[in-house]
Structures are given as structure tokens and as C-alpha cells.
């Protein structure tokens, strides 16, 4: 029996989906039956990954897509499962990561008119007016499968849109009767459903940008997620080396330039201070950044010439957003940088100016590096900088880090000092709990890599660790999870004090953000997934505990290291 469900699975596999992260429900009999039939017939379909929690499922699919560029699929149960995707939908949208989400829908018949007709009470109470509307503000495409006769075309179109810049999630629904429909087999030419080609800079704008770059005395590049493309990183390095341009990262979610590159001057998050390099710049080239600076506390001068390049330069999904710029371009970073490099090669440069700038920026890079090393000294307690520096000694070129350090995002980036594109990723969004599921997805994509998830105790709780570590054991995706445990949610406290530095909250010892009594974070992972559970509170214990954790993971067992930091 060849059904819509069969054709749906075939279409996913034909479009490169190898894993179906699933939380099954009463709306999925056709898909379950088709998967079992495929096993019996030795026909290839995506592997089913059972996910006890939907947000973990989508976070795993996101992590896989982030490190491979190849979208995967998530299967959830009607509108309840759609809502349970929770903040992961936000993360996928803001990070522009391609994922296909399929949710069933309540049957539309109730007296046995068609196979799949209603036979359970929940099929009445789960019937809602606009199921697709739940996620429409976060998806690039949504549609309903109304017949299996064109289901492959719908899947191909959904994947084409999800994989075209600006990338994102596609959401499809299908009622049981439709998924059970017997249909003729359809063969499509995948070559006719490719994502749109990368956009390039227009010739006139390119010439103006190159002319300004060649004559600027204090240019700077600002980026956040250019590093999702290794090709873009290579082109950026080529440009900044030729012209001696410093690079600043703003809320980075990828390795955008090797941390040891002499033109790299660090990253900035919510710190309420003006970046001196940005303030002194007479030309600012922003590439792939939603928030290149926070104008209230940090911005370029009014006289600076700003050029903005992004695949989504208007940010249509952000109601309040603007960066006054001389020119704004919708272009792919790797393509645009290759154009700029080709044009710069034909321009006569002021060699003395470039040499002097190179010497100055290299000195600033060296000063920053010395300042960071000075922070890595062990004291009476474990500091975030010391913890990150110790972790650095255990990672190698075959390690991928999932960074969800929140108030310690910058500390992790600064003191790990990752150099290889793709060796560190973050969620790209603002909904906490991504790192656990993402680590599973990364490990599925790269089983030969060592995967490390670094997070706060608050974001650890958001990961749904019981589901994460059960999955890690079930699917042989071990990873090291390091918890920066400061006893609660530090970020809400910092946000409050930033607005009310001398208010009542500044004098309170309990803002509702502490986790007291504390949970046994590592114990949760041990109980759910047999993970090695470790807890340290003294600097002299840390390296031995890290050695145990990394040895366990490289031997096939997850490890959670709960590191006690100074409390909030």
C-alpha cells in the first residue's frame, strides 16, 4: 500500500533528510506504518529519533543543520505538539536555520467515511481554528497537505524555501485521512527544486564600497554570524589581512574569525560600555549581524560611513529595527567578500597607512590576549574565566562546542579561543534550553567529533535534561555538558540592575532568581541517561574532573560536570 505517508517519507529522504526527530501521537499512524513497511522492504527512509520532548527534538534538528548545512525534519503531534516546540521555533527563526516541521491535524471525519476517521476523544478537543497560525510568525513557509497526489511537490517546495536565504523553518500539517490516502507514485527531478542562488553585490555599490575601504584610515568590520559559512570566514581573513582591518564580533553565534588572528579585537554583548575601536572608526562594514551594536551605550560616530551587508538586511520580522547606513545590500557574505577581495586586488593602496594600521591593531590584539591570560589565574573559588581556560586544555581540532553560557557567553568565547570555523556554535536566538538537544544533533551529524555543551545552571534546567540524556544514551550521542553553576538566573538580575542601579532591587538579597535549594544537575543526567555525574567546587578539583568527563565521553558515555561558581 503506497500512501501519502509513504510519499512524504520518500520526499524527505530525497531532499537529504536522514533523521526524523519525532514525538509521536494519534495523528501519525500512516507515517509509523510506512516506516515499518520500509524496514520490511529494505527501503531507505529517514531514521526515526524518538524525542520525549518537542523542544529537544527541534533543538537537535537545529544543531544538526548548523554544523552540516543540511536540514533535518521534526515530527510533532497536532497543535499540542506544535506548542510544545516552545522557544526552539524562535531560535530556528532567528538563527536562520533550515528545518522542516510536520504536525498532524485532527481527522476531519467522524463516522468512518475514510481510513483515519476519528476514533479517540482527543481528536475533538485538539481540533482548533488555525493550527498553522501558532508558528506562522516564525516560519518561512507553512501549508496544509490536502492530498497525497502532490505531497512530494509540497515537501520539495517547503525545503526549497527553508534552504533559501534567509533560511528558516517550514511547517506542514496533514490530517489522518489525507496521510492514509492511497496515491500513485510520483518521481521528481531534485535538480529543479534547488534553493535560490546566493545574492551578490551590485556593481555600482561594490565600486563605492571598495573606494571607501581603500581610503579609510580607521575601518572596522563588525559581524555576528558570518562564520556559519567557512568560505565566508576565509574571504574575511583574506580581506582584513590585505587591508589590516580590525574585526569586532557583536553577540557572535559562530567562529567568525580565528581567535588568534592579529586583526581580531574581541566580542561584545550587553556590556554597558563604548567600544573604542568602533567609536574611532571612519568606516564600518557590517556583515551578517542583526545587532551590530546597542545604540544606547555603544555606537559608531555620526561621521562614520556605514555599509551593511546581510541576506536579510531589512529585518522584516523585527518591528523596530534600523541602522542608518550609506548603503544597504542584500547579499551572501561569502559571495560579497569574494567580490570585494577581487576588486581590492586592483586598487592602489597607501602602503604606509596599511602598515601603520597593521602594527597598531596587532598591538591591541596582543594587549587583549595578555589581559585575558591574566584573568585565568585560579583563586580561592572557581571563576568562569578559570573554568573556560581549563576546558581549553581538553579540546582539540576534533571538538565542537555548543555555547549557551548566557551571562558567560563572552567568557567562554574569550577563554576557549576557538580558531576553526564551525568549532563553536550558539543558538542564534534568545530562547534558553538549546544546548542539550543541539549537542545530540551535532553528535549525530559528526559521530567522530567530541561534543561539548557549556551552559549556565538556568539554561541547563531549560534543556529538559531528563529527555536530553535519555536520548543521548539511546542514540549513542555522548557529550560533555559543563554547567556554570552560580545558583540561579544571573541575567535577569543584571537586566534589572542595569535599569535600576540604585533602586529597591539593588538592595534586595532575593529577586526571585536564585535556585535554592539547588537541584542535583548532574544526578538528573545520571538517572535519565546513565551519564557520569561530577560536581566540583574547588579549583584544585577541576582539572581531574574534566579529565574524567572527557575520558568518559570519548569512551562512549555522556558526562555532566556541575561546577560551583561564586553565587549570585
C-alpha positions as CSV (number, residue, x, y, z in Angstrom):
1,X,0.0,0.0,0.0
2,X,1.6,3.3,-1.2
3,X,0.1,6.2,0.8
4,X,0.6,9.9,1.4
5,X,2.6,8.9,4.4
6,X,4.9,6.8,2.3
7,X,5.4,9.5,-0.3
8,X,6.0,12.1,2.4
9,X,8.9,10.0,3.9
10,X,10.3,9.3,0.4
11,X,10.3,13.1,-0.3
12,X,12.1,13.9,2.9
13,X,14.8,11.3,2.1
14,X,15.2,12.5,-1.5
15,X,15.8,16.0,-0.1
16,X,18.6,14.9,2.1
17,X,16.8,14.4,5.4
18,X,18.3,11.4,7.2
19,X,16.8,11.9,10.7
20,X,13.2,12.4,11.7
21,X,13.2,13.8,15.3
22,X,9.8,12.6,16.4
23,X,7.3,12.9,19.2
24,X,4.6,10.6,18.0
25,X,0.9,10.9,18.5
26,X,-2.5,9.7,17.4
27,X,-2.2,11.6,14.1
28,X,0.8,9.6,12.9
29,X,-0.4,6.0,12.1
30,X,0.2,6.4,8.4
31,X,3.8,7.5,8.9
32,X,4.5,4.9,11.5
33,X,3.1,2.2,9.3
34,X,5.1,3.4,6.3
35,X,8.3,3.4,8.3
36,X,7.7,-0.2,9.3
37,X,6.8,-1.2,5.8
38,X,10.1,0.5,4.6
39,X,12.1,-1.6,7.1
40,X,10.4,-4.8,5.8
41,X,11.1,-3.8,2.2
42,X,14.7,-2.6,3.0
43,X,13.7,0.8,1.5
44,X,15.6,3.8,2.8
45,X,13.7,6.4,4.7
46,X,14.8,8.9,7.4
47,X,15.8,7.2,10.7
48,X,13.3,7.8,13.5
49,X,14.8,9.5,16.6
50,X,12.3,9.3,19.5
51,X,12.2,12.6,21.4
52,X,10.3,12.6,24.7
53,X,10.2,16.4,24.4
54,X,9.4,18.5,21.4
55,X,11.8,21.4,22.1
56,X,14.6,19.0,22.4
57,X,13.6,17.5,19.1
58,X,13.7,20.8,17.3
59,X,17.0,21.9,19.0
60,X,18.6,18.6,17.9
61,X,17.5,19.2,14.3
62,X,18.8,22.8,14.5
63,X,22.2,21.6,15.9
64,X,22.5,19.1,13.1
65,X,21.7,21.7,10.4
66,X,24.0,24.3,11.9
67,X,27.1,22.1,11.6
68,X,26.2,20.4,8.2
69,X,24.1,22.9,6.3
70,X,21.7,20.0,5.7
71,X,18.2,20.4,7.1
72,X,16.5,17.6,9.0
73,X,12.9,17.1,9.9
74,X,10.8,17.2,13.1
75,X,7.5,15.3,13.6
76,X,5.1,16.5,16.3
77,X,1.6,15.9,17.5
78,X,-1.2,18.3,16.3
79,X,-1.5,21.7,17.9
80,X,-0.3,20.4,21.4
81,X,3.0,19.2,20.0
82,X,3.3,22.4,17.9
83,X,3.0,24.5,21.1
84,X,5.4,22.2,22.9
85,X,8.1,23.1,20.3
86,X,8.3,26.2,22.5
87,X,11.2,28.6,22.2
88,X,13.1,26.3,19.8
89,X,10.9,27.7,17.0
90,X,12.1,31.2,17.9
91,X,15.8,30.0,17.9
92,X,15.4,28.4,14.4
93,X,13.8,31.5,13.0
94,X,16.3,34.0,14.4
95,X,19.3,31.8,13.6
96,X,18.0,31.3,10.0
97,X,18.5,27.5,10.2
98,X,16.6,25.3,7.7
99,X,14.3,22.7,9.3
100,X,11.1,21.1,8.2
101,X,8.4,20.6,10.9
102,X,5.4,18.3,10.2
103,X,2.5,18.2,12.6
104,X,-0.6,16.1,12.1
105,X,-4.1,17.5,12.4
106,X,-7.3,16.2,13.9
107,X,-9.3,14.0,11.5
108,X,-12.0,15.8,9.6
109,X,-14.5,12.9,9.5
110,X,-16.1,11.1,12.4
111,X,-18.2,8.3,11.1
112,X,-15.7,6.1,9.3
113,X,-16.1,7.8,5.9
114,X,-12.4,7.5,5.3
115,X,-9.5,5.5,6.7
116,X,-8.2,7.5,9.7
117,X,-11.6,8.8,10.8
118,X,-11.9,10.0,14.4
119,X,-11.7,7.2,16.9
120,X,-10.3,8.9,20.1
121,X,-11.8,11.6,22.2
122,X,-8.7,13.9,21.9
123,X,-9.4,14.3,18.2
124,X,-12.3,16.6,19.1
125,X,-10.6,18.7,21.7
126,X,-7.4,19.0,19.6
127,X,-9.3,20.4,16.6
128,X,-8.5,24.2,16.5
129,X,-9.3,27.0,14.2
130,X,-5.8,27.9,13.0
131,X,-3.1,25.4,14.0
132,X,-0.6,26.8,11.4
133,X,-1.1,30.2,13.0
134,X,0.6,29.1,16.1
135,X,4.0,29.3,14.4
136,X,3.3,31.4,11.4
137,X,5.2,34.4,12.8
138,X,8.4,32.2,13.0
139,X,8.3,30.2,9.8
140,X,9.4,30.9,6.3
141,X,6.6,28.8,4.8
142,X,3.5,26.9,6.1
143,X,0.9,24.8,4.3
144,X,-1.6,22.0,4.7
145,X,-1.2,18.7,2.8
146,X,-4.7,18.2,1.4
147,X,-4.0,15.3,-0.9
148,X,-1.2,12.8,-1.3
149,X,-1.2,13.3,-5.0
150,X,1.1,16.4,-4.7
151,X,2.7,15.8,-1.3
152,X,6.1,15.5,-2.8
153,X,5.8,18.8,-4.6
154,X,4.8,20.4,-1.3
155,X,7.7,18.9,0.6
156,X,10.1,19.9,-2.2
157,X,8.8,23.4,-2.2
158,X,8.9,23.6,1.6
159,X,12.5,22.5,1.6
160,X,13.4,24.9,-1.2
161,X,12.1,27.8,0.7
162,X,13.6,26.7,4.0
163,X,17.0,26.4,2.4
164,X,16.9,29.7,0.6
165,X,18.3,32.8,2.2
166,X,17.1,34.0,4.6
167,X,16.8,30.4,5.7
168,X,14.3,29.1,8.4
169,X,11.7,26.6,9.3
170,X,8.9,25.3,7.0
171,X,5.8,23.9,8.7
172,X,3.4,21.4,7.1
173,X,0.2,19.8,8.5
174,X,-1.8,16.9,7.4
175,X,-4.9,15.2,8.7
176,X,-5.0,11.4,9.3
177,X,-7.4,10.8,6.4
178,X,-5.0,12.6,4.0
179,X,-1.9,10.8,5.2
180,X,-3.7,7.5,4.8
181,X,-4.8,8.2,1.2
182,X,-3.5,5.6,-1.3
183,X,-1.9,7.5,-4.1
184,X,0.2,6.8,-7.3
185,X,4.0,7.2,-7.0
186,X,5.4,10.5,-8.2
187,X,9.1,11.0,-9.3
188,X,10.5,14.5,-9.2
189,X,13.8,15.9,-10.5
190,X,15.5,17.3,-7.4
191,X,17.7,19.5,-9.6
192,X,14.6,21.6,-10.5
193,X,13.9,22.4,-6.8
194,X,17.2,23.9,-5.6
195,X,17.5,26.8,-3.2
196,X,17.9,30.2,-4.8
197,X,21.4,31.1,-5.8
198,X,23.4,33.4,-3.4
199,X,22.9,37.1,-4.0
200,X,25.8,39.3,-5.0
201,X,26.6,43.0,-4.5
202,X,25.5,45.3,-7.3
203,X,28.4,46.6,-9.4
204,X,27.9,50.3,-8.6
205,X,27.6,49.7,-4.9
206,X,30.6,47.4,-4.9
207,X,32.8,50.1,-6.6
208,X,31.7,52.7,-4.0
209,X,32.5,50.3,-1.1
210,X,35.9,49.4,-2.4
211,X,36.8,53.0,-2.9
212,X,35.9,53.9,0.7
213,X,37.7,50.8,2.0
214,X,40.9,51.8,0.2
215,X,40.9,55.3,1.6
216,X,39.6,54.8,5.1
217,X,42.1,55.5,7.8
218,X,40.3,53.6,10.6
219,X,38.0,51.0,9.0
220,X,36.4,48.2,11.1
221,X,34.4,45.0,10.3
222,X,31.5,44.1,12.6
223,X,29.9,40.6,12.3
224,X,27.8,38.1,14.3
225,X,27.2,35.0,12.3
226,X,29.3,35.3,9.2
227,X,31.1,32.1,10.4
228,X,28.2,29.9,9.5
229,X,30.0,29.7,6.2
230,X,33.6,28.5,6.2
231,X,34.0,30.1,2.8
232,X,32.9,33.5,4.2
233,X,35.5,33.2,7.0
234,X,38.3,32.5,4.5
235,X,37.3,35.6,2.4
236,X,37.0,37.8,5.5
237,X,40.5,36.7,6.7
238,X,41.8,37.5,3.2
239,X,40.3,41.0,3.2
240,X,41.4,42.0,6.7
241,X,44.9,40.7,6.2
242,X,45.3,42.7,3.0
243,X,43.9,46.0,4.3
244,X,44.8,45.5,8.0
245,X,41.2,45.9,9.2
246,X,40.2,45.0,12.7
247,X,37.3,42.7,13.3
248,X,34.8,43.1,16.2
249,X,32.2,40.4,16.9
250,X,28.8,41.5,18.3
251,X,26.8,38.8,20.0
252,X,28.6,36.1,17.9
253,X,26.9,32.7,17.3
254,X,29.8,31.2,15.2
255,X,33.5,31.4,14.9
256,X,33.7,34.3,12.5
257,X,37.5,34.7,12.5
258,X,40.2,32.7,14.2
259,X,40.6,34.0,17.8
260,X,44.4,34.2,17.5
261,X,44.3,36.3,14.3
262,X,46.1,39.6,14.9
263,X,43.2,41.6,13.4
264,X,40.7,40.1,15.9
265,X,39.8,42.6,18.7
266,X,37.2,40.6,20.6
267,X,33.4,40.4,21.1
268,X,30.8,42.5,22.8
269,X,27.5,41.5,24.2
270,X,25.4,43.6,26.7
271,X,28.3,45.3,28.5
272,X,27.3,49.0,29.1
273,X,30.4,50.5,27.6
274,X,31.5,52.1,24.3
275,X,33.8,50.0,22.1
276,X,36.8,52.3,21.5
277,X,37.6,50.8,18.1
278,X,34.0,51.3,16.9
279,X,33.9,54.8,18.2
280,X,37.1,55.7,16.4
281,X,36.1,54.1,13.1
282,X,35.6,56.3,10.0
283,X,34.2,53.3,8.0
284,X,32.2,50.4,9.5
285,X,31.5,47.4,7.3
286,X,28.7,45.3,9.0
287,X,28.4,41.8,7.6
288,X,25.8,39.3,8.8
289,X,24.7,40.9,12.1
290,X,21.2,41.6,13.4
291,X,22.5,43.7,16.3
292,X,26.0,45.1,15.5
293,X,25.9,47.5,18.5
294,X,23.5,48.7,21.2
295,X,23.0,52.4,20.4
296,X,22.1,53.4,24.0
297,X,25.6,52.6,25.2
298,X,27.8,51.7,22.1
299,X,27.7,53.1,18.6
300,X,30.0,54.4,15.8
301,X,30.4,58.1,15.4
302,X,27.9,60.1,13.4
303,X,30.6,60.8,10.8
304,X,31.4,57.1,10.2
305,X,30.5,55.7,6.8
306,X,28.4,52.5,7.5
307,X,27.9,49.8,4.9
308,X,25.6,47.0,5.7
309,X,25.6,43.5,4.1
310,X,23.1,40.8,5.1
311,X,20.9,38.2,3.4
312,X,18.0,39.8,5.4
313,X,19.0,43.5,5.5
314,X,15.5,44.9,6.2
315,X,14.7,42.5,9.1
316,X,11.1,42.4,8.1
317,X,10.3,40.2,11.1
318,X,11.6,42.8,13.6
319,X,9.1,45.6,14.0
320,X,11.7,48.1,15.5
321,X,15.0,47.8,13.6
322,X,17.2,50.3,11.8
323,X,20.9,51.0,11.3
324,X,21.5,54.3,9.4
325,X,23.8,53.3,6.5
326,X,25.4,54.8,3.5
327,X,24.4,51.7,1.5
328,X,22.5,48.5,2.4
329,X,22.9,45.4,0.4
330,X,21.0,42.1,0.3
331,X,23.9,39.7,-0.4
332,X,25.5,36.5,0.7
333,X,28.6,37.1,2.8
334,X,31.0,34.7,1.1
335,X,29.9,36.0,-2.4
336,X,30.1,39.6,-1.4
337,X,33.5,39.3,0.3
338,X,34.9,37.4,-2.7
339,X,33.7,40.3,-4.9
340,X,35.3,42.9,-2.6
341,X,38.6,40.9,-2.5
342,X,38.7,40.7,-6.3
343,X,38.1,44.5,-6.5
344,X,40.6,45.4,-3.8
345,X,43.3,43.5,-5.6
346,X,43.1,46.0,-8.4
347,X,43.2,49.1,-6.2
348,X,46.4,51.0,-5.3
349,X,46.7,51.2,-1.5
350,X,48.6,53.5,0.7
351,X,51.2,51.0,1.9
352,X,52.4,53.2,4.8
353,X,48.9,53.7,6.1
354,X,48.1,50.0,5.9
355,X,51.4,49.1,7.6
356,X,50.9,51.5,10.4
357,X,47.4,50.3,11.0
358,X,48.5,46.7,11.0
359,X,51.1,47.4,13.6
360,X,48.6,49.3,15.8
361,X,45.9,46.6,15.6
362,X,48.3,43.8,16.2
363,X,49.5,45.5,19.3
364,X,45.9,45.9,20.5
365,X,45.2,42.2,19.8
366,X,48.3,41.3,21.8
367,X,47.2,43.6,24.7
368,X,43.8,42.0,24.8
369,X,45.3,38.5,24.8
370,X,47.6,39.4,27.7
371,X,44.6,40.8,29.6
372,X,42.6,37.6,29.1
373,X,45.5,35.4,30.2
374,X,45.8,37.4,33.4
375,X,42.2,36.6,34.3
376,X,42.8,32.8,34.1
377,X,44.6,32.5,37.5
378,X,43.0,30.2,40.0
379,X,41.9,31.8,43.3
380,X,40.1,30.5,46.3
381,X,37.0,29.8,44.2
382,X,36.4,28.8,40.6
383,X,35.9,31.7,38.3
384,X,34.2,31.5,34.9
385,X,37.4,32.5,33.2
386,X,39.4,29.9,35.0
387,X,36.8,27.2,34.2
388,X,36.8,28.1,30.5
389,X,40.6,28.2,30.4
390,X,40.8,24.7,31.9
391,X,38.3,23.4,29.4
392,X,40.5,24.8,26.7
393,X,43.3,22.4,27.6
394,X,40.9,19.4,26.9
395,X,39.6,20.4,23.5
396,X,41.3,19.8,20.1
397,X,40.6,20.3,16.4
398,X,38.0,17.5,16.6
399,X,35.9,19.2,19.2
400,X,32.7,21.2,18.6
401,X,31.4,23.4,21.4
402,X,27.7,24.4,21.9
403,X,27.8,27.7,23.8
404,X,24.8,28.7,25.8
405,X,26.7,30.4,28.6
406,X,24.2,33.3,28.7
407,X,25.9,35.7,31.2
408,X,29.2,33.9,30.4
409,X,28.8,33.8,26.6
410,X,31.7,36.2,26.2
411,X,33.8,34.5,28.8
412,X,33.5,31.1,27.0
413,X,34.4,32.7,23.7
414,X,37.3,34.7,25.1
415,X,39.0,31.9,27.0
416,X,38.4,29.0,24.7
417,X,39.8,31.0,21.9
418,X,38.4,28.8,19.1
419,X,40.1,29.1,15.7
420,X,38.4,26.8,13.3
421,X,35.1,27.8,11.5
422,X,32.3,25.5,12.8
423,X,34.1,24.6,16.0
424,X,31.8,26.7,18.2
425,X,28.1,27.5,17.7
426,X,25.3,29.2,19.7
427,X,21.6,29.1,19.2
428,X,21.4,32.4,17.4
429,X,18.2,33.2,19.2
430,X,17.1,34.1,22.7
431,X,15.1,31.1,24.0
432,X,17.1,29.1,26.5
433,X,17.5,25.4,26.5
434,X,19.0,24.8,23.1
435,X,22.4,23.4,24.1
436,X,21.4,19.9,25.2
437,X,19.3,19.0,22.1
438,X,21.8,20.8,19.9
439,X,24.6,18.6,21.2
440,X,22.7,15.5,20.3
441,X,22.2,16.8,16.8
442,X,25.8,17.8,16.4
443,X,27.0,14.4,17.5
444,X,24.6,12.6,15.2
445,X,26.0,14.7,12.3
446,X,29.6,14.2,13.4
447,X,29.9,11.0,15.4
448,X,33.7,11.2,15.2
449,X,33.8,14.6,17.0
450,X,34.0,15.3,20.7
451,X,30.9,17.5,21.5
452,X,30.9,19.9,24.5
453,X,27.9,21.8,25.7
454,X,28.6,24.7,28.0
455,X,25.7,26.4,29.8
456,X,24.5,28.1,32.9
457,X,22.5,26.3,35.6
458,X,19.4,28.2,34.4
459,X,19.8,27.2,30.8
460,X,20.6,23.6,31.9
461,X,17.2,23.4,33.5
462,X,15.6,24.7,30.3
463,X,17.2,21.9,28.2
464,X,14.8,19.3,29.7
465,X,17.9,17.3,30.8
466,X,15.9,14.1,31.5
467,X,14.9,13.9,27.9
468,X,18.2,15.0,26.6
469,X,20.3,12.5,28.4
470,X,17.9,9.6,27.8
471,X,18.2,10.4,24.1
472,X,22.0,10.7,24.3
473,X,22.2,7.1,25.7
474,X,19.5,5.7,23.4
475,X,21.2,7.0,20.3
476,X,24.8,6.8,21.3
477,X,25.4,10.5,21.1
478,X,27.6,11.1,24.2
479,X,28.7,14.7,25.0
480,X,30.3,16.6,27.8
481,X,27.9,19.1,29.5
482,X,29.6,21.7,31.7
483,X,27.3,23.7,34.0
484,X,28.4,27.1,35.1
485,X,26.5,27.0,38.4
486,X,26.1,30.4,40.0
487,X,23.0,29.4,41.9
488,X,20.3,30.9,39.7
489,X,19.4,33.2,36.8
490,X,22.1,35.9,36.8
491,X,20.9,37.6,33.6
492,X,17.5,38.8,34.9
493,X,19.4,40.3,37.9
494,X,21.8,42.1,35.6
495,X,19.0,43.3,33.4
496,X,17.2,44.8,36.5
497,X,20.2,46.4,37.9
498,X,21.1,47.9,34.5
499,X,17.8,49.8,34.6
500,X,17.5,50.4,38.3
501,X,21.1,50.5,39.6
502,X,20.2,52.3,42.9
503,X,16.6,51.0,43.2
504,X,15.0,48.7,45.7
505,X,16.2,45.6,43.7
506,X,19.8,46.7,44.2
507,X,19.3,46.3,48.0
508,X,17.4,43.1,47.9
509,X,19.0,39.7,48.6
510,X,16.2,37.8,46.9
511,X,15.0,38.9,43.5
512,X,13.3,35.6,42.7
513,X,16.2,34.4,40.5
514,X,18.0,32.0,42.9
515,X,17.8,28.2,42.8
516,X,17.9,27.5,46.5
517,X,17.8,24.7,47.4
518,X,19.9,23.6,44.4
519,X,18.9,20.7,42.2
520,X,21.3,17.8,41.6
521,X,22.0,18.8,38.0
522,X,24.5,16.0,37.2
523,X,22.3,13.5,39.1
524,X,19.4,14.2,36.7
525,X,21.6,13.1,33.8
526,X,22.9,10.1,35.6
527,X,19.3,8.9,36.5
528,X,17.9,9.6,33.0
529,X,20.8,8.5,30.8
530,X,23.5,6.9,32.8
531,X,25.8,9.9,32.4
532,X,28.9,10.3,34.6
533,X,27.8,12.8,37.2
534,X,30.5,15.1,38.7
535,X,30.3,18.1,40.9
536,X,33.3,20.3,41.8
537,X,33.6,23.4,43.9
538,X,37.3,23.9,44.4
539,X,39.9,25.0,41.8
540,X,42.2,22.1,42.6
541,X,39.4,19.6,41.8
542,X,38.6,21.0,38.4
543,X,41.3,19.5,36.1
544,X,40.9,16.0,37.4
545,X,37.1,16.2,37.0
546,X,37.5,17.5,33.4
547,X,39.8,14.6,32.6
548,X,37.3,12.1,33.9
549,X,34.5,13.8,31.9
550,X,36.3,13.9,28.6
551,X,37.6,10.3,29.1
552,X,34.0,9.1,29.7
553,X,32.7,10.8,26.6
554,X,35.5,9.6,24.4
555,X,34.7,6.2,25.7
556,X,31.0,6.4,24.7
557,X,29.3,7.8,27.9
558,X,28.0,11.3,28.5
559,X,29.2,13.3,31.4
560,X,27.8,16.3,33.2
561,X,30.1,18.4,35.2
562,X,28.4,20.7,37.7
563,X,30.9,23.5,38.5
564,X,30.1,25.6,41.6
565,X,30.9,29.3,40.9
566,X,30.5,32.2,43.2
567,X,26.8,32.6,43.9
568,X,24.7,35.4,42.6
